[in-house]
Amino acid sequence: MNDCAGKAGFTNKQAKTGAVTLIQHFGSALNLNIHFHMLFLEGAISENPWGGTTFTRIKAPSR
């Protein structure tokens, strides 16, 4: 079971989670500086009874 989907109360078949990664090659002075920017959803997206989608947030980590 996906951790975010499970914490939101869904199974993997019922809901989807997501992440996006951007690879940046250069810094502000055009020097080679390879690093990653990552964005993760803190919740799950599921279908609602009306045919649309609903985003369900999960609680923040306790530690």
PyMOL Python script that loads the backbone (N, CA, C, O; Angstrom):
from pymol import cmd

cmd.read_pdbstr("""\
ATOM      1  N   MET A   1       0.852  -1.181   0.000  1.00  0.00           N
ATOM      2  CA  MET A   1       0.000   0.000   0.000  1.00  0.00           C
ATOM      3  C   MET A   1       0.894   1.239   0.000  1.00  0.00           C
ATOM      4  O   MET A   1       1.886   1.297   0.727  1.00  0.00           O
ATOM      5  N   ASN A   2       0.543   2.207  -0.803  1.00  0.00           N
ATOM      6  CA  ASN A   2       1.254   3.471  -0.845  1.00  0.00           C
ATOM      7  C   ASN A   2       1.068   4.192   0.485  1.00  0.00           C
ATOM      8  O   ASN A   2      -0.044   4.232   1.011  1.00  0.00           O
ATOM      9  N   ASP A   3       2.130   4.756   1.032  1.00  0.00           N
ATOM     10  CA  ASP A   3       2.065   5.372   2.354  1.00  0.00           C
ATOM     11  C   ASP A   3       1.078   6.533   2.409  1.00  0.00           C
ATOM     12  O   ASP A   3       0.282   6.606   3.345  1.00  0.00           O
ATOM     13  N   CYS A   4       1.105   7.447   1.430  1.00  0.00           N
ATOM     14  CA  CYS A   4       0.177   8.587   1.438  1.00  0.00           C
ATOM     15  C   CYS A   4      -1.262   8.137   1.214  1.00  0.00           C
ATOM     16  O   CYS A   4      -2.170   8.620   1.890  1.00  0.00           O
ATOM     17  N   ALA A   5      -1.478   7.232   0.287  1.00  0.00           N
ATOM     18  CA  ALA A   5      -2.840   6.749   0.040  1.00  0.00           C
ATOM     19  C   ALA A   5      -3.374   6.031   1.271  1.00  0.00           C
ATOM     20  O   ALA A   5      -4.541   6.200   1.627  1.00  0.00           O
ATOM     21  N   GLY A   6      -2.541   5.238   1.920  1.00  0.00           N
ATOM     22  CA  GLY A   6      -2.959   4.527   3.122  1.00  0.00           C
ATOM     23  C   GLY A   6      -3.284   5.464   4.269  1.00  0.00           C
ATOM     24  O   GLY A   6      -4.267   5.250   4.979  1.00  0.00           O
ATOM     25  N   LYS A   7      -2.477   6.499   4.464  1.00  0.00           N
ATOM     26  CA  LYS A   7      -2.733   7.470   5.535  1.00  0.00           C
ATOM     27  C   LYS A   7      -3.984   8.291   5.259  1.00  0.00           C
ATOM     28  O   LYS A   7      -4.622   8.781   6.191  1.00  0.00           O
ATOM     29  N   ALA A   8      -4.341   8.445   3.983  1.00  0.00           N
ATOM     30  CA  ALA A   8      -5.554   9.186   3.632  1.00  0.00           C
ATOM     31  C   ALA A   8      -6.787   8.293   3.706  1.00  0.00           C
ATOM     32  O   ALA A   8      -7.909   8.775   3.550  1.00  0.00           O
ATOM     33  N   GLY A   9      -6.591   6.982   3.945  1.00  0.00           N
ATOM     34  CA  GLY A   9      -7.709   6.067   4.089  1.00  0.00           C
ATOM     35  C   GLY A   9      -8.117   5.354   2.809  1.00  0.00           C
ATOM     36  O   GLY A   9      -9.250   4.884   2.705  1.00  0.00           O
ATOM     37  N   PHE A  10      -7.212   5.262   1.825  1.00  0.00           N
ATOM     38  CA  PHE A  10      -7.507   4.641   0.547  1.00  0.00           C
ATOM     39  C   PHE A  10      -6.516   3.532   0.252  1.00  0.00           C
ATOM     40  O   PHE A  10      -5.460   3.452   0.880  1.00  0.00           O
ATOM     41  N   THR A  11      -6.856   2.666  -0.714  1.00  0.00           N
ATOM     42  CA  THR A  11      -5.903   1.698  -1.252  1.00  0.00           C
ATOM     43  C   THR A  11      -5.288   2.285  -2.524  1.00  0.00           C
ATOM     44  O   THR A  11      -5.714   3.340  -2.994  1.00  0.00           O
ATOM     45  N   ASN A  12      -4.287   1.598  -3.078  1.00  0.00           N
ATOM     46  CA  ASN A  12      -3.654   2.081  -4.311  1.00  0.00           C
ATOM     47  C   ASN A  12      -4.626   2.109  -5.485  1.00  0.00           C
ATOM     48  O   ASN A  12      -4.485   2.954  -6.369  1.00  0.00           O
ATOM     49  N   LYS A  13      -5.608   1.211  -5.519  1.00  0.00           N
ATOM     50  CA  LYS A  13      -6.585   1.198  -6.614  1.00  0.00           C
ATOM     51  C   LYS A  13      -7.593   2.333  -6.477  1.00  0.00           C
ATOM     52  O   LYS A  13      -8.167   2.769  -7.475  1.00  0.00           O
ATOM     53  N   GLN A  14      -7.818   2.817  -5.263  1.00  0.00           N
ATOM     54  CA  GLN A  14      -8.821   3.860  -5.034  1.00  0.00           C
ATOM     55  C   GLN A  14      -8.260   5.267  -5.214  1.00  0.00           C
ATOM     56  O   GLN A  14      -9.004   6.180  -5.573  1.00  0.00           O
ATOM     57  N   ALA A  15      -6.981   5.458  -4.974  1.00  0.00           N
ATOM     58  CA  ALA A  15      -6.423   6.810  -4.994  1.00  0.00           C
ATOM     59  C   ALA A  15      -5.024   6.817  -5.599  1.00  0.00           C
ATOM     60  O   ALA A  15      -4.354   5.785  -5.651  1.00  0.00           O
ATOM     61  N   LYS A  16      -4.592   7.987  -6.053  1.00  0.00           N
ATOM     62  CA  LYS A  16      -3.270   8.172  -6.639  1.00  0.00           C
ATOM     63  C   LYS A  16      -2.538   9.280  -5.884  1.00  0.00           C
ATOM     64  O   LYS A  16      -3.152  10.214  -5.369  1.00  0.00           O
ATOM     65  N   THR A  17      -1.220   9.155  -5.832  1.00  0.00           N
ATOM     66  CA  THR A  17      -0.375  10.204  -5.264  1.00  0.00           C
ATOM     67  C   THR A  17       0.561  10.674  -6.362  1.00  0.00           C
ATOM     68  O   THR A  17       0.502  10.160  -7.479  1.00  0.00           O
ATOM     69  N   GLY A  18       1.419  11.633  -6.074  1.00  0.00           N
ATOM     70  CA  GLY A  18       2.284  12.103  -7.133  1.00  0.00           C
ATOM     71  C   GLY A  18       3.495  12.870  -6.655  1.00  0.00           C
ATOM     72  O   GLY A  18       3.576  13.310  -5.508  1.00  0.00           O
ATOM     73  N   ALA A  19       4.441  13.017  -7.580  1.00  0.00           N
ATOM     74  CA  ALA A  19       5.658  13.778  -7.328  1.00  0.00           C
ATOM     75  C   ALA A  19       6.184  14.308  -8.655  1.00  0.00           C
ATOM     76  O   ALA A  19       5.961  13.711  -9.707  1.00  0.00           O
ATOM     77  N   VAL A  20       6.886  15.437  -8.592  1.00  0.00           N
ATOM     78  CA  VAL A  20       7.499  16.055  -9.765  1.00  0.00           C
ATOM     79  C   VAL A  20       8.941  16.371  -9.415  1.00  0.00           C
ATOM     80  O   VAL A  20       9.212  16.892  -8.333  1.00  0.00           O
ATOM     81  N   THR A  21       9.883  16.061 -10.320  1.00  0.00           N
ATOM     82  CA  THR A  21      11.290  16.388 -10.112  1.00  0.00           C
ATOM     83  C   THR A  21      11.787  17.243 -11.262  1.00  0.00           C
ATOM     84  O   THR A  21      11.566  16.914 -12.427  1.00  0.00           O
ATOM     85  N   LEU A  22      12.454  18.333 -10.942  1.00  0.00           N
ATOM     86  CA  LEU A  22      13.065  19.209 -11.940  1.00  0.00           C
ATOM     87  C   LEU A  22      14.568  19.153 -11.737  1.00  0.00           C
ATOM     88  O   LEU A  22      15.051  19.372 -10.626  1.00  0.00           O
ATOM     89  N   ILE A  23      15.313  18.863 -12.793  1.00  0.00           N
ATOM     90  CA  ILE A  23      16.773  18.822 -12.715  1.00  0.00           C
ATOM     91  C   ILE A  23      17.306  20.153 -13.215  1.00  0.00           C
ATOM     92  O   ILE A  23      17.058  20.533 -14.359  1.00  0.00           O
ATOM     93  N   GLN A  24      18.039  20.864 -12.363  1.00  0.00           N
ATOM     94  CA  GLN A  24      18.620  22.153 -12.743  1.00  0.00           C
ATOM     95  C   GLN A  24      20.115  21.946 -12.947  1.00  0.00           C
ATOM     96  O   GLN A  24      20.794  21.403 -12.076  1.00  0.00           O
ATOM     97  N   HIS A  25      20.627  22.374 -14.093  1.00  0.00           N
ATOM     98  CA  HIS A  25      22.021  22.130 -14.448  1.00  0.00           C
ATOM     99  C   HIS A  25      22.950  23.278 -14.063  1.00  0.00           C
ATOM    100  O   HIS A  25      24.113  23.043 -13.738  1.00  0.00           O
ATOM    101  N   PHE A  26      22.457  24.509 -14.093  1.00  0.00           N
ATOM    102  CA  PHE A  26      23.348  25.644 -13.890  1.00  0.00           C
ATOM    103  C   PHE A  26      22.855  26.523 -12.753  1.00  0.00           C
ATOM    104  O   PHE A  26      21.654  26.622 -12.504  1.00  0.00           O
ATOM    105  N   GLY A  27      23.800  27.163 -12.063  1.00  0.00           N
ATOM    106  CA  GLY A  27      23.472  28.123 -11.025  1.00  0.00           C
ATOM    107  C   GLY A  27      23.255  29.497 -11.616  1.00  0.00           C
ATOM    108  O   GLY A  27      23.234  29.650 -12.838  1.00  0.00           O
ATOM    109  N   SER A  28      23.093  30.503 -10.766  1.00  0.00           N
ATOM    110  CA  SER A  28      22.798  31.858 -11.235  1.00  0.00           C
ATOM    111  C   SER A  28      23.971  32.491 -11.970  1.00  0.00           C
ATOM    112  O   SER A  28      23.759  33.404 -12.768  1.00  0.00           O
ATOM    113  N   ALA A  29      25.197  32.041 -11.732  1.00  0.00           N
ATOM    114  CA  ALA A  29      26.368  32.587 -12.415  1.00  0.00           C
ATOM    115  C   ALA A  29      26.778  31.719 -13.609  1.00  0.00           C
ATOM    116  O   ALA A  29      27.916  31.797 -14.072  1.00  0.00           O
ATOM    117  N   LEU A  30      25.848  30.890 -14.109  1.00  0.00           N
ATOM    118  CA  LEU A  30      26.069  29.972 -15.226  1.00  0.00           C
ATOM    119  C   LEU A  30      27.192  28.967 -14.952  1.00  0.00           C
ATOM    120  O   LEU A  30      27.826  28.463 -15.879  1.00  0.00           O
ATOM    121  N   ASN A  31      27.424  28.687 -13.682  1.00  0.00           N
ATOM    122  CA  ASN A  31      28.373  27.641 -13.333  1.00  0.00           C
ATOM    123  C   ASN A  31      27.654  26.297 -13.294  1.00  0.00           C
ATOM    124  O   ASN A  31      26.458  26.238 -13.008  1.00  0.00           O
ATOM    125  N   LEU A  32      28.384  25.214 -13.583  1.00  0.00           N
ATOM    126  CA  LEU A  32      27.779  23.890 -13.556  1.00  0.00           C
ATOM    127  C   LEU A  32      27.469  23.522 -12.109  1.00  0.00           C
ATOM    128  O   LEU A  32      28.372  23.390 -11.283  1.00  0.00           O
ATOM    129  N   ASN A  33      26.189  23.359 -11.816  1.00  0.00           N
ATOM    130  CA  ASN A  33      25.743  23.105 -10.449  1.00  0.00           C
ATOM    131  C   ASN A  33      24.493  22.230 -10.532  1.00  0.00           C
ATOM    132  O   ASN A  33      23.374  22.722 -10.387  1.00  0.00           O
ATOM    133  N   ILE A  34      24.688  20.934 -10.768  1.00  0.00           N
ATOM    134  CA  ILE A  34      23.555  20.030 -10.945  1.00  0.00           C
ATOM    135  C   ILE A  34      22.887  19.774  -9.595  1.00  0.00           C
ATOM    136  O   ILE A  34      23.530  19.332  -8.644  1.00  0.00           O
ATOM    137  N   HIS A  35      21.591  20.059  -9.530  1.00  0.00           N
ATOM    138  CA  HIS A  35      20.818  19.764  -8.328  1.00  0.00           C
ATOM    139  C   HIS A  35      19.360  19.543  -8.703  1.00  0.00           C
ATOM    140  O   HIS A  35      18.941  19.840  -9.822  1.00  0.00           O
ATOM    141  N   PHE A  36      18.597  19.020  -7.756  1.00  0.00           N
ATOM    142  CA  PHE A  36      17.226  18.605  -8.010  1.00  0.00           C
ATOM    143  C   PHE A  36      16.254  19.412  -7.160  1.00  0.00           C
ATOM    144  O   PHE A  36      16.526  19.706  -5.996  1.00  0.00           O
ATOM    145  N   HIS A  37      15.122  19.764  -7.752  1.00  0.00           N
ATOM    146  CA  HIS A  37      14.000  20.369  -7.031  1.00  0.00           C
ATOM    147  C   HIS A  37      12.878  19.342  -7.072  1.00  0.00           C
ATOM    148  O   HIS A  37      12.516  18.866  -8.148  1.00  0.00           O
ATOM    149  N   MET A  38      12.322  18.992  -5.912  1.00  0.00           N
ATOM    150  CA  MET A  38      11.284  17.956  -5.853  1.00  0.00           C
ATOM    151  C   MET A  38      10.053  18.472  -5.133  1.00  0.00           C
ATOM    152  O   MET A  38      10.149  19.174  -4.126  1.00  0.00           O
ATOM    153  N   LEU A  39       8.895  18.110  -5.667  1.00  0.00           N
ATOM    154  CA  LEU A  39       7.614  18.485  -5.092  1.00  0.00           C
ATOM    155  C   LEU A  39       6.785  17.220  -4.926  1.00  0.00           C
ATOM    156  O   LEU A  39       6.552  16.495  -5.893  1.00  0.00           O
ATOM    157  N   PHE A  40       6.339  16.955  -3.700  1.00  0.00           N
ATOM    158  CA  PHE A  40       5.542  15.765  -3.395  1.00  0.00           C
ATOM    159  C   PHE A  40       4.177  16.187  -2.897  1.00  0.00           C
ATOM    160  O   PHE A  40       4.057  17.145  -2.133  1.00  0.00           O
ATOM    161  N   LEU A  41       3.134  15.468  -3.333  1.00  0.00           N
ATOM    162  CA  LEU A  41       1.794  15.699  -2.804  1.00  0.00           C
ATOM    163  C   LEU A  41       1.712  15.124  -1.391  1.00  0.00           C
ATOM    164  O   LEU A  41       2.163  14.004  -1.150  1.00  0.00           O
ATOM    165  N   GLU A  42       1.151  15.870  -0.476  1.00  0.00           N
ATOM    166  CA  GLU A  42       0.957  15.385   0.883  1.00  0.00           C
ATOM    167  C   GLU A  42      -0.493  14.978   1.046  1.00  0.00           C
ATOM    168  O   GLU A  42      -1.245  15.576   1.816  1.00  0.00           O
ATOM    169  N   GLY A  43      -0.871  13.943   0.304  1.00  0.00           N
ATOM    170  CA  GLY A  43      -2.235  13.461   0.320  1.00  0.00           C
ATOM    171  C   GLY A  43      -2.476  12.556  -0.869  1.00  0.00           C
ATOM    172  O   GLY A  43      -1.535  12.083  -1.506  1.00  0.00           O
ATOM    173  N   ALA A  44      -3.751  12.316  -1.165  1.00  0.00           N
ATOM    174  CA  ALA A  44      -4.120  11.407  -2.249  1.00  0.00           C
ATOM    175  C   ALA A  44      -5.275  12.002  -3.041  1.00  0.00           C
ATOM    176  O   ALA A  44      -6.113  12.719  -2.494  1.00  0.00           O
ATOM    177  N   ILE A  45      -5.310  11.699  -4.337  1.00  0.00           N
ATOM    178  CA  ILE A  45      -6.379  12.144  -5.223  1.00  0.00           C
ATOM    179  C   ILE A  45      -7.258  10.931  -5.530  1.00  0.00           C
ATOM    180  O   ILE A  45      -6.759   9.894  -5.965  1.00  0.00           O
ATOM    181  N   SER A  46      -8.557  11.062  -5.304  1.00  0.00           N
ATOM    182  CA  SER A  46      -9.485   9.957  -5.538  1.00  0.00           C
ATOM    183  C   SER A  46     -10.713  10.463  -6.287  1.00  0.00           C
ATOM    184  O   SER A  46     -10.988  11.663  -6.315  1.00  0.00           O
ATOM    185  N   GLU A  47     -11.440   9.537  -6.888  1.00  0.00           N
ATOM    186  CA  GLU A  47     -12.688   9.896  -7.570  1.00  0.00           C
ATOM    187  C   GLU A  47     -13.792  10.043  -6.536  1.00  0.00           C
ATOM    188  O   GLU A  47     -13.881   9.253  -5.596  1.00  0.00           O
ATOM    189  N   ASN A  48     -14.639  11.062  -6.710  1.00  0.00           N
ATOM    190  CA  ASN A  48     -15.770  11.239  -5.802  1.00  0.00           C
ATOM    191  C   ASN A  48     -17.041  10.686  -6.457  1.00  0.00           C
ATOM    192  O   ASN A  48     -17.025  10.371  -7.647  1.00  0.00           O
ATOM    193  N   PRO A  49     -18.133  10.564  -5.707  1.00  0.00           N
ATOM    194  CA  PRO A  49     -19.365   9.973  -6.255  1.00  0.00           C
ATOM    195  C   PRO A  49     -19.992  10.756  -7.406  1.00  0.00           C
ATOM    196  O   PRO A  49     -20.827  10.208  -8.126  1.00  0.00           O
ATOM    197  N   TRP A  50     -19.616  12.019  -7.600  1.00  0.00           N
ATOM    198  CA  TRP A  50     -20.211  12.854  -8.640  1.00  0.00           C
ATOM    199  C   TRP A  50     -19.421  12.836  -9.940  1.00  0.00           C
ATOM    200  O   TRP A  50     -19.728  13.601 -10.854  1.00  0.00           O
ATOM    201  N   GLY A  51     -18.403  11.973 -10.043  1.00  0.00           N
ATOM    202  CA  GLY A  51     -17.627  11.845 -11.273  1.00  0.00           C
ATOM    203  C   GLY A  51     -16.410  12.752 -11.336  1.00  0.00           C
ATOM    204  O   GLY A  51     -15.684  12.727 -12.329  1.00  0.00           O
ATOM    205  N   GLY A  52     -16.171  13.537 -10.325  1.00  0.00           N
ATOM    206  CA  GLY A  52     -15.000  14.405 -10.278  1.00  0.00           C
ATOM    207  C   GLY A  52     -13.902  13.790  -9.431  1.00  0.00           C
ATOM    208  O   GLY A  52     -13.934  12.598  -9.125  1.00  0.00           O
ATOM    209  N   THR A  53     -12.944  14.599  -9.058  1.00  0.00           N
ATOM    210  CA  THR A  53     -11.853  14.137  -8.203  1.00  0.00           C
ATOM    211  C   THR A  53     -11.798  14.967  -6.939  1.00  0.00           C
ATOM    212  O   THR A  53     -12.224  16.122  -6.918  1.00  0.00           O
ATOM    213  N   THR A  54     -11.268  14.367  -5.882  1.00  0.00           N
ATOM    214  CA  THR A  54     -11.142  15.021  -4.584  1.00  0.00           C
ATOM    215  C   THR A  54      -9.733  14.802  -4.058  1.00  0.00           C
ATOM    216  O   THR A  54      -9.203  13.695  -4.151  1.00  0.00           O
ATOM    217  N   PHE A  55      -9.118  15.852  -3.505  1.00  0.00           N
ATOM    218  CA  PHE A  55      -7.809  15.743  -2.877  1.00  0.00           C
ATOM    219  C   PHE A  55      -8.005  15.624  -1.376  1.00  0.00           C
ATOM    220  O   PHE A  55      -8.650  16.478  -0.766  1.00  0.00           O
ATOM    221  N   THR A  56      -7.458  14.574  -0.772  1.00  0.00           N
ATOM    222  CA  THR A  56      -7.549  14.346   0.660  1.00  0.00           C
ATOM    223  C   THR A  56      -6.172  14.531   1.274  1.00  0.00           C
ATOM    224  O   THR A  56      -5.246  13.780   0.968  1.00  0.00           O
ATOM    225  N   ARG A  57      -6.033  15.531   2.140  1.00  0.00           N
ATOM    226  CA  ARG A  57      -4.747  15.791   2.794  1.00  0.00           C
ATOM    227  C   ARG A  57      -4.494  14.796   3.897  1.00  0.00           C
ATOM    228  O   ARG A  57      -5.427  14.254   4.489  1.00  0.00           O
ATOM    229  N   ILE A  58      -3.206  14.554   4.174  1.00  0.00           N
ATOM    230  CA  ILE A  58      -2.838  13.732   5.313  1.00  0.00           C
ATOM    231  C   ILE A  58      -2.222  14.636   6.371  1.00  0.00           C
ATOM    232  O   ILE A  58      -1.793  15.750   6.070  1.00  0.00           O
ATOM    233  N   LYS A  59      -2.180  14.158   7.603  1.00  0.00           N
ATOM    234  CA  LYS A  59      -1.600  14.939   8.696  1.00  0.00           C
ATOM    235  C   LYS A  59      -0.090  15.065   8.498  1.00  0.00           C
ATOM    236  O   LYS A  59       0.552  14.202   7.899  1.00  0.00           O
ATOM    237  N   ALA A  60       0.453  16.154   9.014  1.00  0.00           N
ATOM    238  CA  ALA A  60       1.900  16.370   8.961  1.00  0.00           C
ATOM    239  C   ALA A  60       2.600  15.330   9.825  1.00  0.00           C
ATOM    240  O   ALA A  60       2.017  14.842  10.794  1.00  0.00           O
ATOM    241  N   PRO A  61       3.839  14.985   9.492  1.00  0.00           N
ATOM    242  CA  PRO A  61       4.572  14.039  10.313  1.00  0.00           C
ATOM    243  C   PRO A  61       4.732  14.566  11.738  1.00  0.00           C
ATOM    244  O   PRO A  61       4.865  15.771  11.956  1.00  0.00           O
ATOM    245  N   SER A  62       4.718  13.657  12.694  1.00  0.00           N
ATOM    246  CA  SER A  62       4.818  14.081  14.091  1.00  0.00           C
ATOM    247  C   SER A  62       6.239  14.363  14.505  1.00  0.00           C
ATOM    248  O   SER A  62       6.472  15.013  15.524  1.00  0.00           O
ATOM    249  N   ARG A  63       7.202  13.882  13.726  1.00  0.00           N
ATOM    250  CA  ARG A  63       8.611  14.124  14.046  1.00  0.00           C
ATOM    251  C   ARG A  63       9.334  14.745  12.908  1.00  0.00           C
ATOM    252  O   ARG A  63      10.531  15.015  13.011  1.00  0.00           O
TER     253      ARG A  63
END
""", "prot")
cmd.dss("prot")
cmd.show_as("cartoon", "prot")
cmd.util.cbc("prot")
cmd.orient("prot")
